[in-house]
């Protein structure tokens, strides 16, 4: 399933993020593109109580986070309750779009540092956000923990859809680890930038983990991004992409000495109120 839309890439500031968010004043072509993606995803998740989709990409700077945010906004506009989780615990940016503090989020929950699920309301009706929290030293282990299973099971009681922004598949293993925990993956591909082999390698990676790829968003259909074919694949295979910001030297010292706690205890919070007992700021 291939979706096409104009180019939208990740912002570096909150002001830039706001400009990329879907709104009634967005160009018609962009709104219709997200309407099309939304319709196909709603059909794909039909039959599940609360489908969970991971938005990812093969490489960096393909626009995955912007597409995760805007797809969440589009689904929320249909009166569905949507939870957007910033699962990119290495380079979190979702909080910038909504002007939220990035603390007491996903990483703290998965590391067992808190049982409080601090889900934040946004200015967009029906859309809530769980930020990534502090940058941990072991994001992949956190994704694979029992606590991640507990979290997803918990939030499904309060939301109609869960969207997770995840790191690029070819750079780190985080996204692929979610394969059997989610409904499926949506890949964002930058037109004129991504090499065929990059995408092929990424798709093969998640499929080897029994992941379900439900669609591909072709970002920047005008091809204005320019060609970056030369050097991308060779750099990845020969030297690795940890030097591009997804690995060594990037982590905060906040989590020094902590380990993942695979507690089987349920997350705290009474299932009452507008968001079922989740703590909303």
HELIX and SHEET records of a PDB file:
HELIX    1   1 UNK A   14  UNK A   20  1                                   7    
HELIX    2   2 UNK A   28  UNK A   44  1                                  17    
HELIX    3   3 UNK A   64  UNK A   76  1                                  13    
HELIX    4   4 UNK A   94  UNK A   98  1                                   5    
HELIX    5   5 UNK A  106  UNK A  110  1                                   5    
HELIX    6   6 UNK A  139  UNK A  143  1                                   5    
HELIX    7   7 UNK A  146  UNK A  155  1                                  10    
HELIX    8   8 UNK A  174  UNK A  177  1                                   4    
HELIX    9   9 UNK A  179  UNK A  181  5                                   3    
HELIX   10  10 UNK A  196  UNK A  208  1                                  13    
HELIX   11  11 UNK A  232  UNK A  239  1                                   8    
HELIX   12  12 UNK A  242  UNK A  244  5                                   3    
HELIX   13  13 UNK A  253  UNK A  255  5                                   3    
SHEET    1   A 8 UNK A   2  UNK A   5  0                                        
SHEET    2   A 8 UNK A 213  UNK A 219  1                                        
SHEET    3   A 8 UNK A 184  UNK A 190  1                                        
SHEET    4   A 8 UNK A  51  UNK A  57  1                                        
SHEET    5   A 8 UNK A 161  UNK A 165  1                                        
SHEET    6   A 8 UNK A  82  UNK A  86  1                                        
SHEET    7   A 8 UNK A 127  UNK A 130  1                                        
SHEET    8   A 8 UNK A 120  UNK A 121 -1                                        
END                                                                             
